[in-house]
Amino acid sequence: MTDDQKTAFGFAGKNITWTETIKLIEAIQQQQWMTAVSRETKGEDRIHACGSVDGINLILSTLVQFRQDARKLNGLTPNEDLA
């Protein structure tokens, strides 16, 4: 992890930008899940939606992991204020 990443993700307390970014990603994730499991979604469209959800999950989990790691490096509790 770079020093910039440690600073950006390792903040203490609440951060409105972080919170709203996570909320936005989770809303997009939910929308794509609903598309992927919809009975109206067929064939390649379902495959595409599932791939989109997988990509969104990767981004979300990576951001949360960066936040946990950066908080640890900064001497903070890794799971506090993650969202």
Helices and strands as residue ranges (DSSP letters): H 3-9, H 16-37, H 43-73
